[in-house]
Structures are given as C-alpha cells and as structure tokens.
C-alpha cells in the first residue's frame, strides 16, 4: 500500500502517480484461457471475442489509491 504523498511503483518497476489515500482493495483472480477466438474488428474498432475460461485458486490483492488530478491510478498487488 502506498502512504499519502508517496510515489507508487508497479511490479514492473514503473513509477506511478502520487497517492492521496487508499480508496479500496480487491482480489484479482487468475484465469486460464482454454479457448480464445478473436474476430474481426467491428465499426467501433473493437474485436469480438469468444473464450472458454477456467478459474484458478491464485489471486493478487490489489490496493487502489487516488492520485493527483490527471495522474495515473496507483495500485499494488501482492501474491
């Protein structure tokens, strides 16, 4: 978790926005794509997808913090 006024760092080592306060925590559950079909882009520019997923017992705990106006969200995951 990032304390108020500290700069967060992602798992990849990237520096994030300055955190003001923690606004929530969530579990980000892992999944495995057993089948994935990607279709042509539609008129909005997005691809349609069809997938068959299997959930696993693995997850990351993600802590969300508010950043300064116009900044990137800061989140830290733990295994």
Phi and psi restraints in degrees (range 20) as a CNS / XPLOR table:
assign (resid 1 and name C) (resid 2 and name N)
       (resid 2 and name CA) (resid 2 and name C) 1.0 -95.6 20.0 2
assign (resid 2 and name N) (resid 2 and name CA)
       (resid 2 and name C) (resid 3 and name N) 1.0 129.7 20.0 2
assign (resid 2 and name C) (resid 3 and name N)
       (resid 3 and name CA) (resid 3 and name C) 1.0 -77.1 20.0 2
assign (resid 3 and name N) (resid 3 and name CA)
       (resid 3 and name C) (resid 4 and name N) 1.0 159.5 20.0 2
assign (resid 3 and name C) (resid 4 and name N)
       (resid 4 and name CA) (resid 4 and name C) 1.0 -56.3 20.0 2
assign (resid 4 and name N) (resid 4 and name CA)
       (resid 4 and name C) (resid 5 and name N) 1.0 130.9 20.0 2
assign (resid 4 and name C) (resid 5 and name N)
       (resid 5 and name CA) (resid 5 and name C) 1.0 86.8 20.0 2
assign (resid 5 and name N) (resid 5 and name CA)
       (resid 5 and name C) (resid 6 and name N) 1.0 -9.0 20.0 2
assign (resid 5 and name C) (resid 6 and name N)
       (resid 6 and name CA) (resid 6 and name C) 1.0 -88.0 20.0 2
assign (resid 6 and name N) (resid 6 and name CA)
       (resid 6 and name C) (resid 7 and name N) 1.0 155.7 20.0 2
assign (resid 6 and name C) (resid 7 and name N)
       (resid 7 and name CA) (resid 7 and name C) 1.0 -93.2 20.0 2
assign (resid 7 and name N) (resid 7 and name CA)
       (resid 7 and name C) (resid 8 and name N) 1.0 131.6 20.0 2
assign (resid 7 and name C) (resid 8 and name N)
       (resid 8 and name CA) (resid 8 and name C) 1.0 -83.5 20.0 2
assign (resid 8 and name N) (resid 8 and name CA)
       (resid 8 and name C) (resid 9 and name N) 1.0 156.7 20.0 2
assign (resid 8 and name C) (resid 9 and name N)
       (resid 9 and name CA) (resid 9 and name C) 1.0 -129.0 20.0 2
assign (resid 9 and name N) (resid 9 and name CA)
       (resid 9 and name C) (resid 10 and name N) 1.0 132.7 20.0 2
assign (resid 9 and name C) (resid 10 and name N)
       (resid 10 and name CA) (resid 10 and name C) 1.0 -78.7 20.0 2
assign (resid 10 and name N) (resid 10 and name CA)
       (resid 10 and name C) (resid 11 and name N) 1.0 170.3 20.0 2
assign (resid 10 and name C) (resid 11 and name N)
       (resid 11 and name CA) (resid 11 and name C) 1.0 -59.5 20.0 2
assign (resid 11 and name N) (resid 11 and name CA)
       (resid 11 and name C) (resid 12 and name N) 1.0 -28.7 20.0 2
assign (resid 11 and name C) (resid 12 and name N)
       (resid 12 and name CA) (resid 12 and name C) 1.0 -82.2 20.0 2
assign (resid 12 and name N) (resid 12 and name CA)
       (resid 12 and name C) (resid 13 and name N) 1.0 -1.6 20.0 2
assign (resid 12 and name C) (resid 13 and name N)
       (resid 13 and name CA) (resid 13 and name C) 1.0 89.6 20.0 2
assign (resid 13 and name N) (resid 13 and name CA)
       (resid 13 and name C) (resid 14 and name N) 1.0 8.5 20.0 2
assign (resid 13 and name C) (resid 14 and name N)
       (resid 14 and name CA) (resid 14 and name C) 1.0 -80.9 20.0 2
assign (resid 14 and name N) (resid 14 and name CA)
       (resid 14 and name C) (resid 15 and name N) 1.0 141.5 20.0 2
assign (resid 14 and name C) (resid 15 and name N)
       (resid 15 and name CA) (resid 15 and name C) 1.0 -85.2 20.0 2
assign (resid 15 and name N) (resid 15 and name CA)
       (resid 15 and name C) (resid 16 and name N) 1.0 133.0 20.0 2
assign (resid 15 and name C) (resid 16 and name N)
       (resid 16 and name CA) (resid 16 and name C) 1.0 -102.7 20.0 2
assign (resid 16 and name N) (resid 16 and name CA)
       (resid 16 and name C) (resid 17 and name N) 1.0 -169.7 20.0 2
assign (resid 16 and name C) (resid 17 and name N)
       (resid 17 and name CA) (resid 17 and name C) 1.0 -71.4 20.0 2
assign (resid 17 and name N) (resid 17 and name CA)
       (resid 17 and name C) (resid 18 and name N) 1.0 162.4 20.0 2
assign (resid 17 and name C) (resid 18 and name N)
       (resid 18 and name CA) (resid 18 and name C) 1.0 -71.1 20.0 2
assign (resid 18 and name N) (resid 18 and name CA)
       (resid 18 and name C) (resid 19 and name N) 1.0 129.7 20.0 2
assign (resid 18 and name C) (resid 19 and name N)
       (resid 19 and name CA) (resid 19 and name C) 1.0 -86.0 20.0 2
assign (resid 19 and name N) (resid 19 and name CA)
       (resid 19 and name C) (resid 20 and name N) 1.0 138.3 20.0 2
assign (resid 19 and name C) (resid 20 and name N)
       (resid 20 and name CA) (resid 20 and name C) 1.0 -97.4 20.0 2
assign (resid 20 and name N) (resid 20 and name CA)
       (resid 20 and name C) (resid 21 and name N) 1.0 -47.5 20.0 2
assign (resid 20 and name C) (resid 21 and name N)
       (resid 21 and name CA) (resid 21 and name C) 1.0 -165.1 20.0 2
assign (resid 21 and name N) (resid 21 and name CA)
       (resid 21 and name C) (resid 22 and name N) 1.0 153.7 20.0 2
assign (resid 21 and name C) (resid 22 and name N)
       (resid 22 and name CA) (resid 22 and name C) 1.0 -74.5 20.0 2
assign (resid 22 and name N) (resid 22 and name CA)
       (resid 22 and name C) (resid 23 and name N) 1.0 131.1 20.0 2
assign (resid 22 and name C) (resid 23 and name N)
       (resid 23 and name CA) (resid 23 and name C) 1.0 -111.4 20.0 2
assign (resid 23 and name N) (resid 23 and name CA)
       (resid 23 and name C) (resid 24 and name N) 1.0 -3.8 20.0 2
assign (resid 23 and name C) (resid 24 and name N)
       (resid 24 and name CA) (resid 24 and name C) 1.0 170.1 20.0 2
assign (resid 24 and name N) (resid 24 and name CA)
       (resid 24 and name C) (resid 25 and name N) 1.0 165.7 20.0 2
assign (resid 24 and name C) (resid 25 and name N)
       (resid 25 and name CA) (resid 25 and name C) 1.0 -134.0 20.0 2
assign (resid 25 and name N) (resid 25 and name CA)
       (resid 25 and name C) (resid 26 and name N) 1.0 140.8 20.0 2
assign (resid 25 and name C) (resid 26 and name N)
       (resid 26 and name CA) (resid 26 and name C) 1.0 -144.0 20.0 2
assign (resid 26 and name N) (resid 26 and name CA)
       (resid 26 and name C) (resid 27 and name N) 1.0 153.0 20.0 2
assign (resid 26 and name C) (resid 27 and name N)
       (resid 27 and name CA) (resid 27 and name C) 1.0 -92.6 20.0 2
assign (resid 27 and name N) (resid 27 and name CA)
       (resid 27 and name C) (resid 28 and name N) 1.0 126.4 20.0 2
assign (resid 27 and name C) (resid 28 and name N)
       (resid 28 and name CA) (resid 28 and name C) 1.0 -103.6 20.0 2
assign (resid 28 and name N) (resid 28 and name CA)
       (resid 28 and name C) (resid 29 and name N) 1.0 98.9 20.0 2
assign (resid 28 and name C) (resid 29 and name N)
       (resid 29 and name CA) (resid 29 and name C) 1.0 -77.3 20.0 2
assign (resid 29 and name N) (resid 29 and name CA)
       (resid 29 and name C) (resid 30 and name N) 1.0 139.5 20.0 2
assign (resid 29 and name C) (resid 30 and name N)
       (resid 30 and name CA) (resid 30 and name C) 1.0 -76.9 20.0 2
assign (resid 30 and name N) (resid 30 and name CA)
       (resid 30 and name C) (resid 31 and name N) 1.0 155.3 20.0 2
assign (resid 30 and name C) (resid 31 and name N)
       (resid 31 and name CA) (resid 31 and name C) 1.0 -145.3 20.0 2
assign (resid 31 and name N) (resid 31 and name CA)
       (resid 31 and name C) (resid 32 and name N) 1.0 158.0 20.0 2
assign (resid 31 and name C) (resid 32 and name N)
       (resid 32 and name CA) (resid 32 and name C) 1.0 -120.6 20.0 2
assign (resid 32 and name N) (resid 32 and name CA)
       (resid 32 and name C) (resid 33 and name N) 1.0 127.6 20.0 2
assign (resid 32 and name C) (resid 33 and name N)
       (resid 33 and name CA) (resid 33 and name C) 1.0 -79.5 20.0 2
assign (resid 33 and name N) (resid 33 and name CA)
       (resid 33 and name C) (resid 34 and name N) 1.0 111.8 20.0 2
assign (resid 33 and name C) (resid 34 and name N)
       (resid 34 and name CA) (resid 34 and name C) 1.0 -83.2 20.0 2
assign (resid 34 and name N) (resid 34 and name CA)
       (resid 34 and name C) (resid 35 and name N) 1.0 -28.2 20.0 2
assign (resid 34 and name C) (resid 35 and name N)
       (resid 35 and name CA) (resid 35 and name C) 1.0 -150.2 20.0 2
assign (resid 35 and name N) (resid 35 and name CA)
       (resid 35 and name C) (resid 36 and name N) 1.0 136.0 20.0 2
assign (resid 35 and name C) (resid 36 and name N)
       (resid 36 and name CA) (resid 36 and name C) 1.0 -143.8 20.0 2
assign (resid 36 and name N) (resid 36 and name CA)
       (resid 36 and name C) (resid 37 and name N) 1.0 119.3 20.0 2
assign (resid 36 and name C) (resid 37 and name N)
       (resid 37 and name CA) (resid 37 and name C) 1.0 -116.5 20.0 2
assign (resid 37 and name N) (resid 37 and name CA)
       (resid 37 and name C) (resid 38 and name N) 1.0 129.0 20.0 2
assign (resid 37 and name C) (resid 38 and name N)
       (resid 38 and name CA) (resid 38 and name C) 1.0 -111.8 20.0 2
assign (resid 38 and name N) (resid 38 and name CA)
       (resid 38 and name C) (resid 39 and name N) 1.0 125.6 20.0 2
assign (resid 38 and name C) (resid 39 and name N)
       (resid 39 and name CA) (resid 39 and name C) 1.0 -97.0 20.0 2
assign (resid 39 and name N) (resid 39 and name CA)
       (resid 39 and name C) (resid 40 and name N) 1.0 173.0 20.0 2
assign (resid 39 and name C) (resid 40 and name N)
       (resid 40 and name CA) (resid 40 and name C) 1.0 -61.0 20.0 2
assign (resid 40 and name N) (resid 40 and name CA)
       (resid 40 and name C) (resid 41 and name N) 1.0 157.2 20.0 2
assign (resid 40 and name C) (resid 41 and name N)
       (resid 41 and name CA) (resid 41 and name C) 1.0 -67.3 20.0 2
assign (resid 41 and name N) (resid 41 and name CA)
       (resid 41 and name C) (resid 42 and name N) 1.0 144.8 20.0 2
assign (resid 41 and name C) (resid 42 and name N)
       (resid 42 and name CA) (resid 42 and name C) 1.0 -94.1 20.0 2
assign (resid 42 and name N) (resid 42 and name CA)
       (resid 42 and name C) (resid 43 and name N) 1.0 -171.9 20.0 2
assign (resid 42 and name C) (resid 43 and name N)
       (resid 43 and name CA) (resid 43 and name C) 1.0 -65.7 20.0 2
assign (resid 43 and name N) (resid 43 and name CA)
       (resid 43 and name C) (resid 44 and name N) 1.0 -18.3 20.0 2
assign (resid 43 and name C) (resid 44 and name N)
       (resid 44 and name CA) (resid 44 and name C) 1.0 -87.6 20.0 2
assign (resid 44 and name N) (resid 44 and name CA)
       (resid 44 and name C) (resid 45 and name N) 1.0 -7.7 20.0 2
assign (resid 44 and name C) (resid 45 and name N)
       (resid 45 and name CA) (resid 45 and name C) 1.0 94.5 20.0 2
assign (resid 45 and name N) (resid 45 and name CA)
       (resid 45 and name C) (resid 46 and name N) 1.0 -0.8 20.0 2
assign (resid 45 and name C) (resid 46 and name N)
       (resid 46 and name CA) (resid 46 and name C) 1.0 -96.0 20.0 2
assign (resid 46 and name N) (resid 46 and name CA)
       (resid 46 and name C) (resid 47 and name N) 1.0 151.6 20.0 2
assign (resid 46 and name C) (resid 47 and name N)
       (resid 47 and name CA) (resid 47 and name C) 1.0 -89.0 20.0 2
assign (resid 47 and name N) (resid 47 and name CA)
       (resid 47 and name C) (resid 48 and name N) 1.0 140.1 20.0 2
assign (resid 47 and name C) (resid 48 and name N)
       (resid 48 and name CA) (resid 48 and name C) 1.0 -78.9 20.0 2
assign (resid 48 and name N) (resid 48 and name CA)
       (resid 48 and name C) (resid 49 and name N) 1.0 148.3 20.0 2
assign (resid 48 and name C) (resid 49 and name N)
       (resid 49 and name CA) (resid 49 and name C) 1.0 -134.3 20.0 2
assign (resid 49 and name N) (resid 49 and name CA)
       (resid 49 and name C) (resid 50 and name N) 1.0 151.6 20.0 2
assign (resid 49 and name C) (resid 50 and name N)
       (resid 50 and name CA) (resid 50 and name C) 1.0 -131.6 20.0 2
assign (resid 50 and name N) (resid 50 and name CA)
       (resid 50 and name C) (resid 51 and name N) 1.0 127.5 20.0 2
assign (resid 50 and name C) (resid 51 and name N)
       (resid 51 and name CA) (resid 51 and name C) 1.0 -142.4 20.0 2
assign (resid 51 and name N) (resid 51 and name CA)
       (resid 51 and name C) (resid 52 and name N) 1.0 152.9 20.0 2
assign (resid 51 and name C) (resid 52 and name N)
       (resid 52 and name CA) (resid 52 and name C) 1.0 -121.1 20.0 2
assign (resid 52 and name N) (resid 52 and name CA)
       (resid 52 and name C) (resid 53 and name N) 1.0 117.2 20.0 2
assign (resid 52 and name C) (resid 53 and name N)
       (resid 53 and name CA) (resid 53 and name C) 1.0 -110.8 20.0 2
assign (resid 53 and name N) (resid 53 and name CA)
       (resid 53 and name C) (resid 54 and name N) 1.0 148.5 20.0 2
assign (resid 53 and name C) (resid 54 and name N)
       (resid 54 and name CA) (resid 54 and name C) 1.0 -122.6 20.0 2
assign (resid 54 and name N) (resid 54 and name CA)
       (resid 54 and name C) (resid 55 and name N) 1.0 128.0 20.0 2
assign (resid 54 and name C) (resid 55 and name N)
       (resid 55 and name CA) (resid 55 and name C) 1.0 -81.3 20.0 2
assign (resid 55 and name N) (resid 55 and name CA)
       (resid 55 and name C) (resid 56 and name N) 1.0 154.2 20.0 2
assign (resid 55 and name C) (resid 56 and name N)
       (resid 56 and name CA) (resid 56 and name C) 1.0 -121.5 20.0 2
assign (resid 56 and name N) (resid 56 and name CA)
       (resid 56 and name C) (resid 57 and name N) 1.0 173.3 20.0 2
assign (resid 56 and name C) (resid 57 and name N)
       (resid 57 and name CA) (resid 57 and name C) 1.0 -85.2 20.0 2
assign (resid 57 and name N) (resid 57 and name CA)
       (resid 57 and name C) (resid 58 and name N) 1.0 -1.1 20.0 2
assign (resid 57 and name C) (resid 58 and name N)
       (resid 58 and name CA) (resid 58 and name C) 1.0 -81.5 20.0 2
assign (resid 58 and name N) (resid 58 and name CA)
       (resid 58 and name C) (resid 59 and name N) 1.0 143.6 20.0 2
assign (resid 58 and name C) (resid 59 and name N)
       (resid 59 and name CA) (resid 59 and name C) 1.0 -157.8 20.0 2
assign (resid 59 and name N) (resid 59 and name CA)
       (resid 59 and name C) (resid 60 and name N) 1.0 160.7 20.0 2
assign (resid 59 and name C) (resid 60 and name N)
       (resid 60 and name CA) (resid 60 and name C) 1.0 -111.4 20.0 2
assign (resid 60 and name N) (resid 60 and name CA)
       (resid 60 and name C) (resid 61 and name N) 1.0 143.3 20.0 2
assign (resid 60 and name C) (resid 61 and name N)
       (resid 61 and name CA) (resid 61 and name C) 1.0 -93.6 20.0 2
assign (resid 61 and name N) (resid 61 and name CA)
       (resid 61 and name C) (resid 62 and name N) 1.0 121.7 20.0 2
assign (resid 61 and name C) (resid 62 and name N)
       (resid 62 and name CA) (resid 62 and name C) 1.0 -109.7 20.0 2
assign (resid 62 and name N) (resid 62 and name CA)
       (resid 62 and name C) (resid 63 and name N) 1.0 127.0 20.0 2
assign (resid 62 and name C) (resid 63 and name N)
       (resid 63 and name CA) (resid 63 and name C) 1.0 -103.8 20.0 2
assign (resid 63 and name N) (resid 63 and name CA)
       (resid 63 and name C) (resid 64 and name N) 1.0 122.2 20.0 2
assign (resid 63 and name C) (resid 64 and name N)
       (resid 64 and name CA) (resid 64 and name C) 1.0 -100.8 20.0 2
assign (resid 64 and name N) (resid 64 and name CA)
       (resid 64 and name C) (resid 65 and name N) 1.0 135.7 20.0 2
assign (resid 64 and name C) (resid 65 and name N)
       (resid 65 and name CA) (resid 65 and name C) 1.0 -129.5 20.0 2
assign (resid 65 and name N) (resid 65 and name CA)
       (resid 65 and name C) (resid 66 and name N) 1.0 146.4 20.0 2
assign (resid 65 and name C) (resid 66 and name N)
       (resid 66 and name CA) (resid 66 and name C) 1.0 -78.4 20.0 2
assign (resid 66 and name N) (resid 66 and name CA)
       (resid 66 and name C) (resid 67 and name N) 1.0 138.8 20.0 2
assign (resid 66 and name C) (resid 67 and name N)
       (resid 67 and name CA) (resid 67 and name C) 1.0 -108.4 20.0 2
assign (resid 67 and name N) (resid 67 and name CA)
       (resid 67 and name C) (resid 68 and name N) 1.0 -178.3 20.0 2
assign (resid 67 and name C) (resid 68 and name N)
       (resid 68 and name CA) (resid 68 and name C) 1.0 -70.6 20.0 2
assign (resid 68 and name N) (resid 68 and name CA)
       (resid 68 and name C) (resid 69 and name N) 1.0 160.8 20.0 2
assign (resid 68 and name C) (resid 69 and name N)
       (resid 69 and name CA) (resid 69 and name C) 1.0 -56.0 20.0 2
assign (resid 69 and name N) (resid 69 and name CA)
       (resid 69 and name C) (resid 70 and name N) 1.0 129.0 20.0 2
assign (resid 69 and name C) (resid 70 and name N)
       (resid 70 and name CA) (resid 70 and name C) 1.0 82.8 20.0 2
assign (resid 70 and name N) (resid 70 and name CA)
       (resid 70 and name C) (resid 71 and name N) 1.0 -2.9 20.0 2
assign (resid 70 and name C) (resid 71 and name N)
       (resid 71 and name CA) (resid 71 and name C) 1.0 -85.3 20.0 2
assign (resid 71 and name N) (resid 71 and name CA)
       (resid 71 and name C) (resid 72 and name N) 1.0 169.4 20.0 2
assign (resid 71 and name C) (resid 72 and name N)
       (resid 72 and name CA) (resid 72 and name C) 1.0 -81.1 20.0 2
assign (resid 72 and name N) (resid 72 and name CA)
       (resid 72 and name C) (resid 73 and name N) 1.0 147.4 20.0 2
assign (resid 72 and name C) (resid 73 and name N)
       (resid 73 and name CA) (resid 73 and name C) 1.0 -63.0 20.0 2
assign (resid 73 and name N) (resid 73 and name CA)
       (resid 73 and name C) (resid 74 and name N) 1.0 148.0 20.0 2
assign (resid 73 and name C) (resid 74 and name N)
       (resid 74 and name CA) (resid 74 and name C) 1.0 -111.1 20.0 2
assign (resid 74 and name N) (resid 74 and name CA)
       (resid 74 and name C) (resid 75 and name N) 1.0 126.7 20.0 2
assign (resid 74 and name C) (resid 75 and name N)
       (resid 75 and name CA) (resid 75 and name C) 1.0 -140.9 20.0 2
assign (resid 75 and name N) (resid 75 and name CA)
       (resid 75 and name C) (resid 76 and name N) 1.0 143.4 20.0 2
assign (resid 75 and name C) (resid 76 and name N)
       (resid 76 and name CA) (resid 76 and name C) 1.0 -125.6 20.0 2
assign (resid 76 and name N) (resid 76 and name CA)
       (resid 76 and name C) (resid 77 and name N) 1.0 128.2 20.0 2
assign (resid 76 and name C) (resid 77 and name N)
       (resid 77 and name CA) (resid 77 and name C) 1.0 -105.0 20.0 2
assign (resid 77 and name N) (resid 77 and name CA)
       (resid 77 and name C) (resid 78 and name N) 1.0 149.7 20.0 2
assign (resid 77 and name C) (resid 78 and name N)
       (resid 78 and name CA) (resid 78 and name C) 1.0 -130.2 20.0 2
assign (resid 78 and name N) (resid 78 and name CA)
       (resid 78 and name C) (resid 79 and name N) 1.0 150.5 20.0 2
